[in-house]
Amino acid sequence: MNDVVNVGGKLALICAVAAIALGLVNAVTAPAIDKVKEQQLSAALDAVRGTAEAGEERLVEGEPIVDGYYALVQDGTSAGYILRLTGTGYAGDMEILAAYRQDGEIKAVALMNNSETPGLGKEAEKPAYMEKYIGTGAGHPVPMNKQQLTQEEADAISGASITFMGIAQALKAGSDYVKEQLGK
């Protein structure tokens, strides 16, 4: 019985030391991680806003995909919106920033935080990947399946169709949100 208590006490001490060490490491690294995330968000906003100025983010509650939006202003008039969206990919949630005209047409898209498969789903981080969505959402439907793509675009998403669908669904939801909630 003494051996069990002795071993249990040692394991408890090891766990306590490990927990304290992890807490200290987190306290040191968390501010640096937050700063990097802010820089990534700023760079992504710059990439999708074009020449317009983005206002402060307004959070959206009760929407499963639209997390928030920024109003865009150019020359004193409304130039559309940037939406912060959450899509569901192969490896979990994907954070997406997309700029829309007031009629819901997609102007620009950037894939941010994600855990997609390198070489497949990670290809969506490249601006060229997102070109298939630009100009859709208002007069042209957001491509939701391979049949709506050119053969070259369909070939490019082979092996990463879950990523493609997650992005497409998020962008369509964003376009619908702009048309129904913001474009009024």
Summary of the structure (lengths in Angstrom):
residues: 184
radius of gyration: 21.6
end to end distance: 73.9
largest distance: 79.4
contacts: 545
relative contact order: 0.13
helix: 48%
strand: 22%
